[in-house]
Amino acid sequence: MKPTLLLLCLGIFPLAAAAEGTHSIKLLTPETALKAAQAALKKCRDNGFQVTVAVVDRMGVVQVLLRDRFAGPHTPDMARAKAYTAVSFRTNTTALAEATQAGRPQSGVRHLPGVAAVGGGLMIEAGGGLLGGIGVSGAPGGKEDDACAAAGIAAIRDDLEF
């Protein structure tokens, strides 16, 4: 091999290896997570529901937790679990609830610690990537929790790169 070609190859390949050893991601800012949580809480309040809203980052770690004054004592844990579950399984929890019904192949997922296979947890996505999750607990059912979580995502849609 010619010395010039050898030097060129040695100069290029280490850069390619270094580029494959890392990955860049986008994360929600605390301000954006708070804005989503506040919008979800407002939607539920406007519908007469006292709830807790949790927003987690893409790794499932809580960024924001808002509990309305009369939300039940179980709702903070459940809101966090719903947001975590949506991020962890990369699916909205209403869909996971359906997929994990008794007798289905994925039914065992329901028994994992910290998993909430009930409605109210939605993924926050933008630009083809997962940014986090939002979970709502305390409305009369999963459908209502989902609607409040969706309002939180809608409130930040323009802040995210789609």
C-alpha positions as CSV (number, residue, x, y, z in Angstrom):
1,M,0.0,0.0,0.0
2,K,1.3,3.4,-0.9
3,P,2.3,5.6,2.1
4,T,-0.1,8.3,1.2
5,L,-3.0,5.9,0.9
6,L,-2.1,4.3,4.2
7,L,-1.9,7.6,6.0
8,L,-5.3,8.6,4.5
9,C,-6.9,5.4,5.7
10,L,-5.4,5.7,9.2
11,G,-6.7,9.3,9.3
12,I,-10.2,8.4,8.3
13,F,-11.0,5.2,10.1
14,P,-10.4,6.5,13.7
15,L,-12.9,9.3,13.0
16,A,-15.5,6.8,11.8
17,A,-14.9,4.6,14.9
18,A,-15.3,7.6,17.2
19,A,-18.5,8.7,15.5
20,E,-20.0,5.2,16.1
21,G,-19.1,5.2,19.8
22,T,-21.5,8.0,20.8
23,H,-25.0,9.1,20.1
24,S,-26.6,12.6,20.4
25,I,-30.1,12.9,21.9
26,K,-32.5,15.8,22.5
27,L,-33.9,16.3,26.0
28,L,-36.9,18.2,27.3
29,T,-36.0,21.3,29.2
30,P,-37.4,21.6,32.7
31,E,-39.4,24.6,31.5
32,T,-41.0,22.7,28.6
33,A,-41.8,19.7,30.9
34,L,-43.4,22.2,33.4
35,K,-45.4,23.8,30.6
36,A,-46.8,20.4,29.5
37,A,-47.6,19.4,33.1
38,Q,-49.4,22.7,33.8
39,A,-51.5,22.4,30.6
40,A,-52.5,18.8,31.5
41,L,-53.5,19.9,35.0
42,K,-55.5,22.8,33.6
43,K,-57.4,20.5,31.2
44,C,-58.3,18.2,34.0
45,R,-59.3,21.0,36.3
46,D,-61.5,22.5,33.5
47,N,-63.2,19.1,33.3
48,G,-63.7,19.0,37.1
49,F,-61.0,16.4,37.8
50,Q,-58.4,16.7,40.6
51,V,-55.3,14.9,39.3
52,T,-51.5,14.5,39.5
53,V,-49.4,15.0,36.4
54,A,-45.9,13.6,36.0
55,V,-43.5,14.3,33.1
56,V,-40.4,12.1,32.8
57,D,-37.4,12.4,30.5
58,R,-36.6,9.8,27.8
59,M,-35.0,7.6,30.5
60,G,-38.1,7.6,32.7
61,V,-36.7,10.0,35.4
62,V,-39.2,12.5,36.8
63,Q,-38.7,16.1,35.6
64,V,-41.9,17.5,36.9
65,L,-44.7,16.3,39.3
66,L,-47.7,18.4,39.9
67,R,-50.5,17.3,42.3
68,D,-53.7,19.2,42.5
69,R,-54.8,20.0,46.1
70,F,-57.6,17.3,46.2
71,A,-56.0,14.6,44.1
72,G,-55.9,11.2,45.8
73,P,-52.8,10.2,47.8
74,H,-52.1,7.3,45.3
75,T,-52.1,9.6,42.2
76,P,-48.4,10.8,42.4
77,D,-47.1,7.3,42.3
78,M,-49.6,6.3,39.6
79,A,-48.9,9.3,37.4
80,R,-45.1,8.7,37.5
81,A,-45.7,5.0,36.8
82,K,-47.8,5.8,33.7
83,A,-45.2,8.3,32.3
84,Y,-42.4,5.8,33.0
85,T,-44.3,3.0,31.4
86,A,-45.0,4.9,28.2
87,V,-41.3,5.8,27.9
88,S,-40.0,2.4,28.9
89,F,-42.2,0.4,26.5
90,R,-42.3,3.2,23.9
91,T,-46.0,3.0,23.6
92,N,-49.0,4.8,25.1
93,T,-50.3,3.0,28.1
94,T,-53.8,2.6,26.7
95,A,-52.4,0.5,23.9
96,L,-50.2,-1.4,26.4
97,A,-53.2,-2.1,28.6
98,E,-54.9,-3.8,25.6
99,A,-51.8,-5.7,24.5
100,T,-51.2,-7.1,28.0
101,Q,-54.7,-8.4,28.8
102,A,-54.8,-11.8,30.6
103,G,-54.1,-14.7,28.2
104,R,-52.1,-12.6,25.7
105,P,-48.4,-13.3,25.1
106,Q,-47.4,-10.0,26.7
107,S,-49.6,-10.3,29.8
108,G,-46.6,-10.8,32.1
109,V,-45.5,-7.2,31.5
110,R,-48.2,-6.1,33.9
111,H,-46.4,-7.7,36.8
112,L,-43.1,-5.9,36.4
113,P,-42.3,-3.4,39.2
114,G,-43.3,0.2,38.4
115,V,-45.4,-0.7,35.3
116,A,-48.8,0.8,35.0
117,A,-50.7,-0.9,32.1
118,V,-53.7,1.4,32.3
119,G,-54.7,4.5,30.3
120,G,-53.2,7.9,31.1
121,G,-49.5,7.6,30.0
122,L,-48.4,9.1,26.6
123,M,-45.1,9.4,24.9
124,I,-43.7,12.8,24.1
125,E,-42.2,12.6,20.6
126,A,-40.7,15.0,18.2
127,G,-38.5,14.8,15.1
128,G,-38.8,11.1,15.0
129,G,-37.4,10.6,18.5
130,L,-38.7,10.0,22.0
131,L,-38.2,13.0,24.3
132,G,-40.1,11.8,27.4
133,G,-43.5,10.8,28.7
134,I,-46.4,12.4,30.5
135,G,-48.7,10.5,32.9
136,V,-52.0,11.7,34.5
137,S,-53.8,10.0,37.3
138,G,-57.0,10.9,39.1
139,A,-59.6,11.5,36.4
140,P,-62.5,9.0,36.4
141,G,-60.8,6.8,33.8
142,G,-58.0,6.2,31.5
143,K,-59.8,7.9,28.6
144,E,-60.0,11.1,30.6
145,D,-56.4,10.8,31.8
146,D,-55.3,10.4,28.2
147,A,-57.2,13.5,27.2
148,C,-55.5,15.6,29.8
149,A,-52.1,14.2,28.9
150,A,-52.7,14.9,25.3
151,A,-53.5,18.5,26.2
152,G,-50.1,18.8,27.9
153,I,-48.4,17.6,24.8
154,A,-50.4,19.9,22.6
155,A,-49.3,22.8,24.7
156,I,-45.6,22.2,23.9
157,R,-45.9,21.0,20.3
158,D,-44.7,24.4,18.9
159,D,-41.8,24.3,21.3
160,L,-40.5,21.0,20.0
161,E,-38.8,20.3,16.7
162,F,-41.2,18.2,14.6
